[in-house]
């Protein structure tokens, strides 16, 4: 993850704008989260149109399914919404432009809530290395709540700074226990960039640094996490048997 550049050293201010750049490799999947709101918007929403690229070759409509950079946003029911970066998208006036486009080839704005996760797929032929840049306003809220569905949710850190999972609290999610956490506990799955995942479980008998039991996000050993694993601009799967919410706090 590239450095975050902002107009001030603080985070919680409606006046701060900035950008963050993430390196992208051809032939790879990246799990990304929207982290900057549209400047001047009264909402805490980002847009697909605000995502800019460097070193990535735009595809064309006729072969976009295989040759264009692709954003995949989980629909909550096992499928995805697809958006392709192509050089012959049509804007609102019917003119051709290079833009993120829907399945009809129309350029999209694609408003998304901060913290919404998505997969970015880059075909081998598109680039060897490149980058994706997000820009806009830093969230003015010191806490951000992301709704979680029963089953799988693709969510992410809504802030342009890394957070420890100890700062990610829950509402409506029932903590599991260590012995059955693989099947019963809410689980955060963080993509490792190479086809695998790191797993963290929300359990009531995790061990803190002093050896005391506590309710916390824990690693495979049952130890409460102490690392900044909710990286800036990164998304992750959240698997839960019940609906609820994640609350991110600075």
N, C-alpha and C positions, 0 to 999 in steps of 0.2 A: 504494500500500500504506500503510495506516495505521501509526501507531507501535505498537511492541510494548511492552506494559506488564507488568512482572514484579515479583516481590517482592524482588528483589536486582539488582544491576548486573551480576553474573556470568551465565554461561550454563551451565557444566557443574556442575550440582548437582541431585540428585534432589528437593530441597526447593523448587525454583523453580516457581511456577505463574504463569500470565499469560494474556493474550489479544492477538489481533491482528485488526484490522478492515480489510477490503478493500472499496473502493467498487465498486458494480455498476451498470451502465447497462442499461435496458430495450432489448430487441432486439439484444443483444450476447452474444457468447460470451466467457467468461473461463476461462483455464487455471490451475487452482489445485492446490496440493499440501497434503496433511495435514501439519501441523507441531506439533501439541500432542497428547501422550498423555493417555489417560483418567486422571484423578487417582485414586490408590489402586490402580491396576492394577499387577500385577507385570510387565507386558509393555510394550514400546515401541509400543503400538497406539493409534490414534485411533478415533473412531466417527462415522458419519454423523449419529447422533442428537445429537452435541455441537455441530453447526453451527447457529448461530442467525442470524436475519435481522432486518433493520430496513428498513422502507420497501418491502418486497416483499409483494405480495398473494398469499396462499395460493389455490391453485386448488381444484377439487372433483374427485372421482374420475371422474365421467362425462366430463369434458372435459380431464382432466389432460394428455393427450398434446399438446394444443395450447395450453392456457391456464395451466398451472402451471409455476413454476420447476422446473428439472430438473437433476439430477446425472447425468452419464454417465461411467462408469468403464470404461476399455478392457479387453476380455477377453483380449487378446493374440493374437487370431485374426481380427481385422477387424471385430469387433462390440463391443457395449457392454452393460453392465448399467445399467438405468435406475431412478432413484429420483425421486419427485415430491413437492413440498411442497404438501400439501393440507389442507383444514380438516375433512375427514370421513374421516380415516384411523382405523383401529381398533387400539386398544392390545391388550395381552395379555389384558386382562379383557373385551374385546369392547365397550369404550366408545369413542365417537367423540372424536377429539382432533386438534389441528393438529400435524402432524408430517411428517417425510420418510417416504414410504411406497413399498413395492414395487409391482409390477404388479398385485398382488391387492388393493391398498389397505390392506395391513397396515403399521403403523408398524414401522420397522426400527431396530436398533442399528447394524448395518453396520460391524463392526470392520475397520479397515484399518491396514496398516503405515505408520509415519511415512515420508514421502517418496513415498507413492502419489499419483499425479496424477489429476485428474479435470477434465472440462469442466463448467462451470456455464452453463446456457442459460436466459435470462430472456426470456419473450415480451414483445412491445411493450406489450401491454395490462396487464402486471403492474405496471410501475412506469416512471417516467422516470429516477429515481435511487434507489438503495438501497444496502444494505451486507450483507456476509457476515462474521460474526465467528466465529473459532475460539478456543477456550479450553481450558485444561488444563495439564498438566505439561510443562515443557521437557525435552527428551531429556537423560538423565543421562550419555549417552555422548559422548565427544569426537570419535568417528568413527561414522558410520552407513554401512552397506553396503546397496546396493540392487541386486538381481539384474536383469540385463539379458538379454532373450531375443534370439535371432537375428531380425532384422526390426525391428519397431517396439515400443518400450516408452514408456509415458507415465509419466515419473518427475518428481521435483521436489526442491527444497531442503527437507530435513526439519527445518531449524532456523529460528527466528524472527529471523534476521539475514541480510543479504545476503552472498553468498560469491562470490569470484572463481573462475572455472573452473580457475585454477591450483591451487586447493585441492580440486578434484574429480579424483582419480586413478582409474585403471582397473586391472582385473585380467581377463585373458582376452581383451581387445580388442586387435587388431593395428593399430598406427598406420599410416596411409596416407602418401602423399607428395603434395606440392602439385599436381603436374601432373595427377594422377588423383583428387584428393580428392573431387570431386563424385560419383563413382560408387563409389569403393573405400574411403574412410576413414570411420570412425565419425563420426556427425554429430549435433550438438545443434541442434534447431530450436525457437526461442523465439517464441511467438506474439506478433504486434505489436498485437493487439487490434482489428485492422481487416481481417482476412482474409489477411494475409501473415505472413512469418516472417523472423527474423534467423538466419543460419546460422553455425555454428562447427564446425570440423573438427579431428579428432585426427590430427596428422601428425608425422612424424619430422624434417621439415626446415622447421619454423617458425622465424621469426627473433625473437629476444628484443630487449629495448630497446637492447642493445649491438651488435646486428647479428650475433650468433652463432647458428648453427643449434642447435635444441633440439627435443625431443619435447614437444609442448604442444597445447592447444586453440588454434586459430588462426582469425582472421577471413578474409574473402574475399581479402585481400591476402597471406595467409600469415604475418601478424604474430601472435605470441603475445598472447593477450588479457590486458589489465591492468585491466579494469573489473569491477565487482561485478554481473555479468549474471545470476548465479543468485540472483534476488531472493527475499527472504523470502516464503514462502507461494505461490510461483509454480511451476508445473510446465512441462515441456517434452517434446517428443518426442526420443527417442534412437533413431537408426537405425544398425544395425550388422549386418554380414554374419555375425558370430559371437556366440554367447552369452558373457556375462562378468558383470562387476559394476562399478558406480560406487561409489567410496568418498568420502564427504563428510567433510571434516575442518575443525574450527573453528580 
